[in-house]
Amino acid sequence: MMLKLICLKQWYQRRVRGTRKAVKFQRSIQGATLEHILAKRNQKPEVRKAQREQLIRSQKEKSKAKKEAKVAKKKTDTKAVRAGQKKINKGNTKSKPARSNVMM
């Protein structure tokens, strides 16, 4: 009889332990502390939207400046290449033999 009570008690304890809910807690994300996340969450939506738009605008300006610099560099490079090609072409035309003396 005593053995049955012990078994019932253990069974009940296991059952109670199994139904407990997991405790939730907030953790920080890599690169951002928990305080930083909470401060961002407590901001007003208008402020967050303005920050996001400003960041997007600055990124667009950076990419535009980068693209313009690339185009400008490409223009100067193509001009130099073309000038070099003209010099080569002019030099080659003078060194060709006259075709009037060649017999067929």
Distance bins in CASP14 RR format, pairs under 12 A and 6 or more apart:
PFRMAT RR
TARGET T0000
AUTHOR 0000-0000-0000
RMODE 2
METHOD distances of the structure
MODEL  1
1 7 0 0 0 0 0 1 0 0 0 0 0
1 8 0 0 0 0 0 1 0 0 0 0 0
2 8 0 0 0 0 0 1 0 0 0 0 0
2 9 0 0 0 0 0 1 0 0 0 0 0
3 9 0 0 0 0 0 1 0 0 0 0 0
3 10 0 0 0 0 0 1 0 0 0 0 0
4 10 0 0 0 0 0 1 0 0 0 0 0
4 11 0 0 0 0 0 1 0 0 0 0 0
5 11 0 0 0 0 0 1 0 0 0 0 0
5 12 0 0 0 0 0 1 0 0 0 0 0
6 12 0 0 0 0 0 1 0 0 0 0 0
6 13 0 0 0 0 0 1 0 0 0 0 0
7 13 0 0 0 0 0 1 0 0 0 0 0
7 14 0 0 0 0 0 1 0 0 0 0 0
8 14 0 0 0 0 0 1 0 0 0 0 0
8 15 0 0 0 0 0 1 0 0 0 0 0
9 15 0 0 0 0 0 1 0 0 0 0 0
9 16 0 0 0 0 0 1 0 0 0 0 0
10 16 0 0 0 0 0 1 0 0 0 0 0
10 17 0 0 0 0 0 1 0 0 0 0 0
11 17 0 0 0 0 0 1 0 0 0 0 0
11 18 0 0 0 0 0 1 0 0 0 0 0
12 18 0 0 0 0 0 1 0 0 0 0 0
12 19 0 0 0 0 0 1 0 0 0 0 0
13 19 0 0 0 0 0 1 0 0 0 0 0
13 20 0 0 0 0 0 1 0 0 0 0 0
14 20 0 0 0 0 0 1 0 0 0 0 0
25 34 0 0 0 0 1 0 0 0 0 0 0
26 32 0 0 0 0 0 1 0 0 0 0 0
26 33 0 0 0 0 0 1 0 0 0 0 0
26 34 1 0 0 1 0 0 0 0 0 0 0
26 35 0 0 0 0 0 1 0 0 0 0 0
26 37 1 0 0 1 0 0 0 0 0 0 0
26 38 0 0 0 0 1 0 0 0 0 0 0
26 41 0 0 0 0 0 1 0 0 0 0 0
27 33 0 0 0 0 0 1 0 0 0 0 0
27 34 1 0 0 1 0 0 0 0 0 0 0
27 37 0 0 0 0 1 0 0 0 0 0 0
28 34 1 0 1 0 0 0 0 0 0 0 0
28 35 0 0 0 0 1 0 0 0 0 0 0
28 36 1 0 0 1 0 0 0 0 0 0 0
28 37 1 0 0 1 0 0 0 0 0 0 0
28 38 0 0 0 0 1 0 0 0 0 0 0
28 40 0 0 0 0 0 1 0 0 0 0 0
29 36 0 0 0 0 1 0 0 0 0 0 0
29 37 1 0 0 1 0 0 0 0 0 0 0
29 38 0 0 0 0 0 1 0 0 0 0 0
29 40 0 0 0 0 0 1 0 0 0 0 0
30 36 0 0 0 0 0 1 0 0 0 0 0
30 37 0 0 0 0 0 1 0 0 0 0 0
31 37 0 0 0 0 0 1 0 0 0 0 0
32 38 0 0 0 0 0 1 0 0 0 0 0
32 39 0 0 0 0 0 1 0 0 0 0 0
32 40 0 0 0 0 1 0 0 0 0 0 0
32 41 0 0 0 0 0 1 0 0 0 0 0
33 39 0 0 0 0 1 0 0 0 0 0 0
33 40 0 0 0 0 0 1 0 0 0 0 0
34 40 0 0 0 0 0 1 0 0 0 0 0
34 41 0 0 0 0 0 1 0 0 0 0 0
35 41 0 0 0 0 0 1 0 0 0 0 0
35 42 0 0 0 0 0 1 0 0 0 0 0
36 42 0 0 0 0 0 1 0 0 0 0 0
36 43 0 0 0 0 0 1 0 0 0 0 0
37 43 0 0 0 0 0 1 0 0 0 0 0
39 47 0 0 0 0 0 1 0 0 0 0 0
39 48 0 0 0 0 0 1 0 0 0 0 0
40 47 0 0 0 0 1 0 0 0 0 0 0
40 48 1 0 0 1 0 0 0 0 0 0 0
40 51 0 0 0 0 1 0 0 0 0 0 0
40 52 0 0 0 0 0 1 0 0 0 0 0
41 47 0 0 0 0 0 1 0 0 0 0 0
41 48 0 0 0 0 1 0 0 0 0 0 0
42 48 0 0 0 0 0 1 0 0 0 0 0
43 49 0 0 0 0 1 0 0 0 0 0 0
43 50 0 0 0 0 0 1 0 0 0 0 0
43 51 0 0 0 0 1 0 0 0 0 0 0
43 52 0 0 0 0 0 1 0 0 0 0 0
44 50 0 0 0 0 1 0 0 0 0 0 0
44 51 0 0 0 0 0 1 0 0 0 0 0
45 51 0 0 0 0 0 1 0 0 0 0 0
45 52 0 0 0 0 0 1 0 0 0 0 0
46 52 0 0 0 0 0 1 0 0 0 0 0
46 53 0 0 0 0 0 1 0 0 0 0 0
47 53 0 0 0 0 0 1 0 0 0 0 0
47 54 0 0 0 0 0 1 0 0 0 0 0
48 54 0 0 0 0 0 1 0 0 0 0 0
48 55 0 0 0 0 0 1 0 0 0 0 0
49 55 0 0 0 0 0 1 0 0 0 0 0
49 56 0 0 0 0 0 1 0 0 0 0 0
50 56 0 0 0 0 0 1 0 0 0 0 0
50 57 0 0 0 0 0 1 0 0 0 0 0
51 57 0 0 0 0 0 1 0 0 0 0 0
51 58 0 0 0 0 0 1 0 0 0 0 0
52 58 0 0 0 0 0 1 0 0 0 0 0
52 59 0 0 0 0 0 1 0 0 0 0 0
53 59 0 0 0 0 0 1 0 0 0 0 0
53 60 0 0 0 0 0 1 0 0 0 0 0
54 60 0 0 0 0 0 1 0 0 0 0 0
54 61 0 0 0 0 0 1 0 0 0 0 0
55 61 0 0 0 0 0 1 0 0 0 0 0
55 62 0 0 0 0 0 1 0 0 0 0 0
56 62 0 0 0 0 0 1 0 0 0 0 0
56 63 0 0 0 0 0 1 0 0 0 0 0
57 63 0 0 0 0 0 1 0 0 0 0 0
57 64 0 0 0 0 0 1 0 0 0 0 0
58 64 0 0 0 0 0 1 0 0 0 0 0
58 65 0 0 0 0 0 1 0 0 0 0 0
59 65 0 0 0 0 0 1 0 0 0 0 0
59 66 0 0 0 0 0 1 0 0 0 0 0
60 66 0 0 0 0 0 1 0 0 0 0 0
60 67 0 0 0 0 0 1 0 0 0 0 0
61 67 0 0 0 0 0 1 0 0 0 0 0
61 68 0 0 0 0 0 1 0 0 0 0 0
62 68 0 0 0 0 0 1 0 0 0 0 0
62 69 0 0 0 0 0 1 0 0 0 0 0
63 69 0 0 0 0 0 1 0 0 0 0 0
63 70 0 0 0 0 0 1 0 0 0 0 0
64 70 0 0 0 0 0 1 0 0 0 0 0
64 71 0 0 0 0 0 1 0 0 0 0 0
65 71 0 0 0 0 0 1 0 0 0 0 0
65 72 0 0 0 0 0 1 0 0 0 0 0
66 72 0 0 0 0 0 1 0 0 0 0 0
66 73 0 0 0 0 0 1 0 0 0 0 0
67 73 0 0 0 0 0 1 0 0 0 0 0
67 74 0 0 0 0 0 1 0 0 0 0 0
68 74 0 0 0 0 0 1 0 0 0 0 0
68 75 0 0 0 0 0 1 0 0 0 0 0
69 75 0 0 0 0 0 1 0 0 0 0 0
69 76 0 0 0 0 0 1 0 0 0 0 0
70 76 0 0 0 0 0 1 0 0 0 0 0
70 77 0 0 0 0 0 1 0 0 0 0 0
71 77 0 0 0 0 0 1 0 0 0 0 0
71 78 0 0 0 0 0 1 0 0 0 0 0
72 78 0 0 0 0 0 1 0 0 0 0 0
72 79 0 0 0 0 0 1 0 0 0 0 0
73 79 0 0 0 0 0 1 0 0 0 0 0
73 80 0 0 0 0 0 1 0 0 0 0 0
74 80 0 0 0 0 0 1 0 0 0 0 0
74 81 0 0 0 0 0 1 0 0 0 0 0
75 81 0 0 0 0 0 1 0 0 0 0 0
75 82 0 0 0 0 0 1 0 0 0 0 0
76 82 0 0 0 0 0 1 0 0 0 0 0
76 83 0 0 0 0 0 1 0 0 0 0 0
77 83 0 0 0 0 0 1 0 0 0 0 0
77 84 0 0 0 0 0 1 0 0 0 0 0
78 84 0 0 0 0 0 1 0 0 0 0 0
78 85 0 0 0 0 0 1 0 0 0 0 0
79 85 0 0 0 0 0 1 0 0 0 0 0
79 86 0 0 0 0 0 1 0 0 0 0 0
80 86 0 0 0 0 0 1 0 0 0 0 0
80 87 0 0 0 0 0 1 0 0 0 0 0
81 87 0 0 0 0 0 1 0 0 0 0 0
81 88 0 0 0 0 0 1 0 0 0 0 0
82 88 0 0 0 0 0 1 0 0 0 0 0
82 89 0 0 0 0 0 1 0 0 0 0 0
83 89 0 0 0 0 0 1 0 0 0 0 0
83 90 0 0 0 0 0 1 0 0 0 0 0
84 90 0 0 0 0 1 0 0 0 0 0 0
84 91 0 0 0 0 0 1 0 0 0 0 0
85 91 0 0 0 0 0 1 0 0 0 0 0
85 92 0 0 0 0 0 1 0 0 0 0 0
86 92 0 0 0 0 0 1 0 0 0 0 0
86 93 0 0 0 0 0 1 0 0 0 0 0
87 93 0 0 0 0 0 1 0 0 0 0 0
87 94 0 0 0 0 0 1 0 0 0 0 0
88 94 0 0 0 0 0 1 0 0 0 0 0
88 95 0 0 0 0 0 1 0 0 0 0 0
89 95 0 0 0 0 0 1 0 0 0 0 0
89 96 0 0 0 0 0 1 0 0 0 0 0
90 96 0 0 0 0 0 1 0 0 0 0 0
96 102 0 0 0 0 0 1 0 0 0 0 0
END
